Amino acid sequence: MGLRFVYGRAGTGKSDFCFQEIKRNIDNNRIYMITPEQFSFTAEKKLMEVIETEAVFNAEVLTFDRMAYRIMNEVRFGEKNKLK
């Protein structure tokens, strides 16, 4: 599992590069694309267009908040701190 940062100036093709990489690797790996909240719907829509399917199971667009929520649930953070 790896982490890859793609950065550059506006209009240089960062998003297109990311979507093409996801398309190229979707059959082999579980892929998460982390985006700001305001870009998540657009990214999900674009992912479906690039993959050319109606359902994607190995790739997911996450916002920072949603990713944090998933991690906390995965490690069951806070379960010991619940009030009874």
The first five atom37 places (N, CA, C, CB, O) and aatype in JSON, in Angstrom:
{
  "aatype": [12, 7, 10, 1, 13, 19, 18, 7, 1, 0, 7, 16, 7, 11, 15, 3, 13, 4, 13, 5, 6, 9, 11, 1, 2, 9, 3, 2, 2, 1, 9, 18, 12, 9, 16, 14, 6, 5, 13, 15, 13, 16, 0, 6, 11, 11, 10, 12, 6, 19, 9, 6, 16, 6, 0, 19, 13, 2, 0, 6, 19, 10, 16, 13, 3, 1, 12, 0, 18, 1, 9, 12, 2, 6, 19, 1, 13, 7, 6, 11, 2, 11, 10, 11],
  "atom_mask": [
    [1, 1, 1, 1, 1],
    [1, 1, 1, 0, 1],
    [1, 1, 1, 1, 1],
    [1, 1, 1, 1, 1],
    [1, 1, 1, 1, 1],
    [1, 1, 1, 1, 1],
    [1, 1, 1, 1, 1],
    [1, 1, 1, 0, 1],
    [1, 1, 1, 1, 1],
    [1, 1, 1, 1, 1],
    [1, 1, 1, 0, 1],
    [1, 1, 1, 1, 1],
    [1, 1, 1, 0, 1],
    [1, 1, 1, 1, 1],
    [1, 1, 1, 1, 1],
    [1, 1, 1, 1, 1],
    [1, 1, 1, 1, 1],
    [1, 1, 1, 1, 1],
    [1, 1, 1, 1, 1],
    [1, 1, 1, 1, 1],
    [1, 1, 1, 1, 1],
    [1, 1, 1, 1, 1],
    [1, 1, 1, 1, 1],
    [1, 1, 1, 1, 1],
    [1, 1, 1, 1, 1],
    [1, 1, 1, 1, 1],
    [1, 1, 1, 1, 1],
    [1, 1, 1, 1, 1],
    [1, 1, 1, 1, 1],
    [1, 1, 1, 1, 1],
    [1, 1, 1, 1, 1],
    [1, 1, 1, 1, 1],
    [1, 1, 1, 1, 1],
    [1, 1, 1, 1, 1],
    [1, 1, 1, 1, 1],
    [1, 1, 1, 1, 1],
    [1, 1, 1, 1, 1],
    [1, 1, 1, 1, 1],
    [1, 1, 1, 1, 1],
    [1, 1, 1, 1, 1],
    [1, 1, 1, 1, 1],
    [1, 1, 1, 1, 1],
    [1, 1, 1, 1, 1],
    [1, 1, 1, 1, 1],
    [1, 1, 1, 1, 1],
    [1, 1, 1, 1, 1],
    [1, 1, 1, 1, 1],
    [1, 1, 1, 1, 1],
    [1, 1, 1, 1, 1],
    [1, 1, 1, 1, 1],
    [1, 1, 1, 1, 1],
    [1, 1, 1, 1, 1],
    [1, 1, 1, 1, 1],
    [1, 1, 1, 1, 1],
    [1, 1, 1, 1, 1],
    [1, 1, 1, 1, 1],
    [1, 1, 1, 1, 1],
    [1, 1, 1, 1, 1],
    [1, 1, 1, 1, 1],
    [1, 1, 1, 1, 1],
    [1, 1, 1, 1, 1],
    [1, 1, 1, 1, 1],
    [1, 1, 1, 1, 1],
    [1, 1, 1, 1, 1],
    [1, 1, 1, 1, 1],
    [1, 1, 1, 1, 1],
    [1, 1, 1, 1, 1],
    [1, 1, 1, 1, 1],
    [1, 1, 1, 1, 1],
    [1, 1, 1, 1, 1],
    [1, 1, 1, 1, 1],
    [1, 1, 1, 1, 1],
    [1, 1, 1, 1, 1],
    [1, 1, 1, 1, 1],
    [1, 1, 1, 1, 1],
    [1, 1, 1, 1, 1],
    [1, 1, 1, 1, 1],
    [1, 1, 1, 0, 1],
    [1, 1, 1, 1, 1],
    [1, 1, 1, 1, 1],
    [1, 1, 1, 1, 1],
    [1, 1, 1, 1, 1],
    [1, 1, 1, 1, 1],
    [1, 1, 1, 1, 1]
  ],
  "atom_positions": [
    [[0.85, -1.17, 0.0], [0.0, 0.0, 0.0], [0.89, 1.22, 0.0], [-0.96, 0.0, 1.21], [1.85, 1.3, 0.77]],
    [[0.59, 2.17, -0.84], [1.39, 3.38, -0.92], [0.54, 4.62, -0.87], [0.0, 0.0, 0.0], [-0.68, 4.59, -1.05]],
    [[1.21, 5.7, -0.62], [0.56, 7.01, -0.6], [1.25, 7.86, -1.64], [0.63, 7.68, 0.83], [2.48, 7.9, -1.7]],
    [[0.48, 8.53, -2.45], [1.05, 9.33, -3.53], [0.42, 10.71, -3.51], [0.85, 8.66, -4.9], [-0.8, 10.85, -3.51]],
    [[1.27, 11.73, -3.48], [0.81, 13.11, -3.55], [1.01, 13.61, -4.97], [1.56, 14.01, -2.52], [2.08, 13.43, -5.55]],
    [[-0.02, 14.24, -5.52], [0.07, 14.83, -6.85], [-0.22, 16.32, -6.67], [-0.94, 14.16, -7.87], [-1.3, 16.7, -6.23]],
    [[0.75, 17.13, -7.01], [0.57, 18.58, -6.83], [1.13, 19.34, -8.02], [1.25, 19.05, -5.53], [1.96, 18.82, -8.77]],
    [[0.67, 20.56, -8.18], [1.11, 21.4, -9.28], [0.17, 22.59, -9.42], [0.0, 0.0, 0.0], [-0.8, 22.72, -8.69]],
    [[0.48, 23.42, -10.35], [-0.34, 24.61, -10.59], [-1.69, 24.24, -11.2], [0.4, 25.59, -11.52], [-1.87, 23.15, -11.74]],
    [[-2.62, 25.17, -11.08], [-3.96, 24.97, -11.65], [-3.87, 24.77, -13.16], [-4.88, 26.18, -11.33], [-3.11, 25.45, -13.85]],
    [[-4.65, 23.84, -13.66], [-4.72, 23.62, -15.09], [-3.6, 22.79, -15.68], [0.0, 0.0, 0.0], [-3.44, 22.76, -16.9]],
    [[-2.82, 22.11, -14.85], [-1.7, 21.32, -15.37], [-2.04, 19.84, -15.56], [-0.51, 21.44, -14.44], [-1.18, 19.07, -15.97]],
    [[-3.29, 19.44, -15.27], [-3.71, 18.07, -15.52], [-3.59, 17.12, -14.33], [0.0, 0.0, 0.0], [-3.57, 15.91, -14.51]],
    [[-3.52, 17.66, -13.13], [-3.4, 16.81, -11.93], [-4.59, 15.87, -11.78], [-3.26, 17.68, -10.68], [-4.41, 14.67, -11.57]],
    [[-5.78, 16.41, -11.9], [-6.99, 15.59, -11.72], [-7.07, 14.52, -12.79], [-8.25, 16.47, -11.75], [-7.36, 13.36, -12.48]],
    [[-6.84, 14.88, -14.04], [-6.88, 13.89, -15.12], [-5.85, 12.8, -14.9], [-6.64, 14.57, -16.48], [-6.13, 11.62, -15.14]],
    [[-4.66, 13.17, -14.45], [-3.62, 12.19, -14.15], [-4.11, 11.21, -13.08], [-2.33, 12.89, -13.69], [-3.95, 10.0, -13.22]],
    [[-4.7, 11.75, -12.02], [-5.2, 10.9, -10.92], [-6.26, 9.92, -11.42], [-5.77, 11.76, -9.79], [-6.22, 8.74, -11.09]],
    [[-7.2, 10.41, -12.19], [-8.27, 9.55, -12.67], [-7.75, 8.47, -13.62], [-9.34, 10.37, -13.38], [-8.22, 7.33, -13.58]],
    [[-6.79, 8.8, -14.45], [-6.2, 7.8, -15.34], [-5.41, 6.75, -14.56], [-5.28, 8.49, -16.37], [-5.43, 5.58, -14.91]],
    [[-4.72, 7.17, -13.5], [-4.0, 6.22, -12.65], [-4.97, 5.29, -11.93], [-3.13, 6.98, -11.62], [-4.71, 4.1, -11.79]],
    [[-6.08, 5.83, -11.48], [-7.09, 5.0, -10.84], [-7.63, 3.98, -11.84], [-8.25, 5.87, -10.27], [-7.75, 2.8, -11.52]],
    [[-7.94, 4.44, -13.03], [-8.45, 3.53, -14.07], [-7.45, 2.42, -14.37], [-8.76, 4.32, -15.36], [-7.83, 1.27, -14.56]],
    [[-6.18, 2.79, -14.42], [-5.13, 1.82, -14.75], [-4.93, 0.78, -13.64], [-3.82, 2.55, -15.01], [-4.59, -0.36, -13.92]],
    [[-5.15, 1.17, -12.4], [-4.85, 0.3, -11.26], [-6.07, -0.26, -10.53], [-4.02, 1.04, -10.3], [-5.92, -0.96, -9.54]],
    [[-7.25, 0.03, -11.01], [-8.46, -0.32, -10.26], [-8.66, -1.82, -10.09], [-9.66, 0.27, -10.93], [-9.25, -2.24, -9.1]],
    [[-8.22, -2.62, -11.02], [-8.43, -4.06, -10.92], [-7.48, -4.73, -9.93], [-8.26, -4.7, -12.28], [-7.76, -5.83, -9.46]],
    [[-6.38, -4.07, -9.61], [-5.35, -4.69, -8.78], [-5.34, -4.23, -7.33], [-4.03, -4.44, -9.37], [-4.8, -4.92, -6.47]],
    [[-5.92, -3.08, -7.05], [-5.78, -2.47, -5.73], [-7.07, -1.82, -5.26], [-4.68, -1.44, -5.75], [-7.96, -1.51, -6.05]],
    [[-7.15, -1.61, -3.95], [-8.2, -0.78, -3.36], [-7.65, 0.64, -3.38], [-8.58, -1.25, -1.87], [-6.56, 0.88, -2.87]],
    [[-8.39, 1.58, -3.97], [-7.89, 2.94, -4.18], [-8.81, 3.94, -3.49], [-7.77, 3.25, -5.68], [-10.03, 3.87, -3.61]],
    [[-8.19, 4.89, -2.77], [-8.92, 5.98, -2.14], [-8.4, 7.29, -2.7], [-8.77, 5.93, -0.59], [-7.19, 7.53, -2.71]],
    [[-9.3, 8.12, -3.17], [-8.93, 9.46, -3.63], [-9.46, 10.43, -2.58], [-9.52, 9.77, -5.06], [-10.67, 10.52, -2.37]],
    [[-8.56, 11.16, -1.94], [-8.94, 12.09, -0.88], [-9.05, 13.49, -1.47], [-7.91, 12.06, 0.3], [-8.1, 13.99, -2.08]],
    [[-10.22, 14.1, -1.29], [-10.48, 15.41, -1.88], [-11.08, 16.35, -0.84], [-11.43, 15.28, -3.09], [-11.62, 15.9, 0.17]],
    [[-10.99, 17.64, -1.09], [-11.71, 18.59, -0.23], [-13.22, 18.37, -0.38], [-11.33, 20.06, -0.58], [-13.69, 17.88, -1.41]],
    [[-13.96, 18.75, 0.63], [-15.42, 18.56, 0.66], [-16.1, 19.1, -0.61], [-16.01, 19.25, 1.89], [-16.96, 18.44, -1.18]],
    [[-15.72, 20.29, -1.04], [-16.39, 20.94, -2.17], [-16.11, 20.26, -3.51], [-15.97, 22.39, -2.24], [-16.77, 20.56, -4.5]],
    [[-15.14, 19.35, -3.57], [-14.79, 18.68, -4.82], [-15.27, 17.24, -4.86], [-13.29, 18.73, -5.02], [-15.15, 16.58, -5.89]],
    [[-15.81, 16.73, -3.75], [-16.11, 15.29, -3.66], [-17.16, 14.83, -4.68], [-16.57, 14.96, -2.27], [-16.97, 13.79, -5.31]],
    [[-18.25, 15.56, -4.84], [-19.29, 15.15, -5.79], [-18.76, 15.16, -7.21], [-20.51, 16.07, -5.67], [-18.99, 14.22, -7.98]],
    [[-18.04, 16.21, -7.57], [-17.46, 16.31, -8.91], [-16.48, 15.18, -9.15], [-16.75, 17.67, -9.09], [-16.46, 14.6, -10.24]],
    [[-15.67, 14.85, -8.15], [-14.69, 13.78, -8.29], [-15.38, 12.43, -8.45], [-13.76, 13.75, -7.08], [-14.95, 11.61, -9.27]],
    [[-16.43, 12.18, -7.69], [-17.17, 10.92, -7.82], [-17.78, 10.79, -9.22], [-18.27, 10.83, -6.76], [-17.72, 9.73, -9.83]],
    [[-18.36, 11.86, -9.69], [-18.97, 11.86, -11.03], [-17.92, 11.61, -12.11], [-19.7, 13.2, -11.28], [-18.13, 10.81, -13.02]],
    [[-16.8, 12.3, -12.01], [-15.72, 12.14, -12.99], [-15.14, 10.73, -12.94], [-14.6, 13.18, -12.72], [-14.82, 10.16, -13.98]],
    [[-15.02, 10.16, -11.75], [-14.51, 8.8, -11.61], [-15.39, 7.82, -12.37], [-14.42, 8.4, -10.13], [-14.88, 6.93, -13.06]],
    [[-16.7, 7.96, -12.23], [-17.62, 7.08, -12.95], [-17.49, 7.24, -14.46], [-19.06, 7.37, -12.53], [-17.57, 6.25, -15.2]],
    [[-17.28, 8.47, -14.92], [-17.12, 8.71, -16.35], [-15.83, 8.08, -16.87], [-17.12, 10.22, -16.64], [-15.83, 7.46, -17.94]],
    [[-14.75, 8.24, -16.14], [-13.45, 7.73, -16.59], [-13.43, 6.21, -16.57], [-12.32, 8.29, -15.7], [-12.92, 5.58, -17.5]],
    [[-13.97, 5.61, -15.52], [-13.99, 4.16, -15.4], [-14.99, 3.55, -16.38], [-14.32, 3.74, -13.96], [-14.9, 2.36, -16.71]],
    [[-15.94, 4.34, -16.83], [-16.97, 3.92, -17.79], [-17.84, 2.79, -17.22], [-16.32, 3.47, -19.09], [-18.04, 1.76, -17.86]],
    [[-18.34, 3.02, -16.02], [-19.21, 2.05, -15.38], [-20.21, 2.77, -14.48], [-18.39, 1.02, -14.57], [-20.06, 3.96, -14.2]],
    [[-21.21, 2.04, -14.04], [-22.2, 2.62, -13.14], [-21.9, 2.33, -11.68], [-23.58, 2.11, -13.49], [-22.49, 2.95, -10.79]],
    [[-20.99, 1.4, -11.42], [-20.63, 1.06, -10.04], [-19.13, 0.8, -9.97], [-21.43, -0.19, -9.55], [-18.55, 0.11, -10.81]],
    [[-18.51, 1.35, -8.95], [-17.08, 1.17, -8.73], [-16.91, 0.59, -7.34], [-16.28, 2.53, -8.9], [-17.37, 1.18, -6.36]],
    [[-16.25, -0.56, -7.24], [-16.1, -1.22, -5.94], [-14.7, -1.1, -5.37], [-16.47, -2.66, -6.07], [-14.53, -1.16, -4.15]],
    [[-13.7, -0.92, -6.2], [-12.32, -0.87, -5.72], [-11.78, 0.54, -5.58], [-11.44, -1.64, -6.64], [-10.62, 0.7, -5.18]],
    [[-12.55, 1.55, -5.9], [-12.09, 2.93, -5.78], [-13.16, 3.75, -5.08], [-11.75, 3.54, -7.18], [-14.36, 3.54, -5.27]],
    [[-12.68, 4.69, -4.27], [-13.63, 5.5, -3.51], [-13.08, 6.91, -3.34], [-13.91, 4.86, -2.13], [-11.89, 7.1, -3.1]],
    [[-13.96, 7.88, -3.47], [-13.62, 9.28, -3.22], [-14.01, 9.59, -1.78], [-14.34, 10.25, -4.24], [-15.17, 9.41, -1.39]],
    [[-13.05, 10.07, -1.0], [-13.3, 10.41, 0.4], [-12.92, 11.86, 0.67], [-12.52, 9.48, 1.33], [-11.95, 12.37, 0.1]],
    [[-13.68, 12.51, 1.53], [-13.27, 13.82, 2.03], [-12.39, 13.57, 3.26], [-14.51, 14.74, 2.39], [-12.33, 12.45, 3.77]],
    [[-11.72, 14.6, 3.71], [-10.87, 14.45, 4.88], [-11.69, 14.03, 6.1], [-10.12, 15.76, 5.17], [-11.26, 13.17, 6.87]],
    [[-12.86, 14.63, 6.28], [-13.72, 14.28, 7.41], [-14.19, 12.82, 7.33], [-14.94, 15.2, 7.46], [-14.17, 12.1, 8.33]],
    [[-14.6, 12.41, 6.16], [-15.09, 11.04, 5.98], [-13.97, 10.03, 6.2], [-15.69, 10.86, 4.57], [-14.19, 8.96, 6.78]],
    [[-12.76, 10.36, 5.75], [-11.62, 9.48, 5.95], [-11.33, 9.34, 7.45], [-10.37, 10.02, 5.2], [-11.08, 8.23, 7.93]],
    [[-11.35, 10.44, 8.18], [-11.1, 10.41, 9.63], [-12.16, 9.56, 10.33], [-11.09, 11.84, 10.21], [-11.84, 8.77, 11.22]],
    [[-13.42, 9.72, 9.93], [-14.51, 8.94, 10.51], [-14.29, 7.44, 10.28], [-15.86, 9.38, 9.91], [-14.47, 6.63, 11.18]],
    [[-13.9, 7.09, 9.06], [-13.65, 5.69, 8.73], [-12.52, 5.11, 9.57], [-13.31, 5.56, 7.24], [-12.62, 4.0, 10.08]],
    [[-11.44, 5.88, 9.69], [-10.3, 5.41, 10.48], [-10.7, 5.2, 11.94], [-9.13, 6.42, 10.39], [-10.36, 4.19, 12.54]],
    [[-11.42, 6.15, 12.49], [-11.85, 6.04, 13.89], [-12.74, 4.81, 14.09], [-12.6, 7.31, 14.32], [-12.62, 4.12, 15.1]],
    [[-13.62, 4.54, 13.16], [-14.47, 3.35, 13.26], [-13.67, 2.07, 13.07], [-15.59, 3.41, 12.24], [-13.93, 1.06, 13.73]],
    [[-12.7, 2.11, 12.18], [-11.88, 0.93, 11.9], [-11.09, 0.5, 13.13], [-10.93, 1.21, 10.74], [-10.99, -0.7, 13.42]],
    [[-10.53, 1.44, 13.84], [-9.72, 1.11, 15.02], [-10.56, 1.16, 16.3], [-8.54, 2.08, 15.14], [-10.04, 0.98, 17.4]],
    [[-11.86, 1.39, 16.14], [-12.81, 1.46, 17.25], [-12.38, 2.47, 18.3], [-12.96, 0.09, 17.88], [-12.47, 2.22, 19.5]],
    [[-11.93, 3.6, 17.82], [-11.5, 4.68, 18.71], [-12.68, 5.19, 19.52], [-10.87, 5.82, 17.9], [-13.77, 5.41, 18.98]],
    [[-12.47, 5.38, 20.79], [-13.5, 5.95, 21.63], [-14.44, 4.93, 22.25], [0.0, 0.0, 0.0], [-15.27, 5.28, 23.09]],
    [[-14.33, 3.68, 21.85], [-15.23, 2.66, 22.38], [-15.06, 2.51, 23.9], [-14.99, 1.32, 21.69], [-16.03, 2.24, 24.6]],
    [[-13.85, 2.66, 24.39], [-13.57, 2.54, 25.81], [-14.09, 3.74, 26.6], [-12.08, 2.37, 26.05], [-14.28, 3.66, 27.81]],
    [[-14.31, 4.85, 25.91], [-14.69, 6.08, 26.58], [-16.2, 6.32, 26.61], [-14.03, 7.23, 25.9], [-16.65, 7.38, 27.04]],
    [[-16.98, 5.37, 26.17], [-18.43, 5.55, 26.15], [-18.99, 5.56, 27.57], [-19.1, 4.45, 25.32], [-18.56, 4.79, 28.42]],
    [[-19.94, 6.42, 27.8], [-20.62, 6.48, 29.09], [-21.74, 5.46, 29.12], [-21.17, 7.9, 29.36], [-22.39, 5.19, 28.11]],
    [[-21.96, 4.89, 30.28], [-23.02, 3.89, 30.42], [-24.11, 4.41, 31.3], [-22.49, 2.57, 30.97], [-25.1, 3.71, 31.54]]
  ]
}
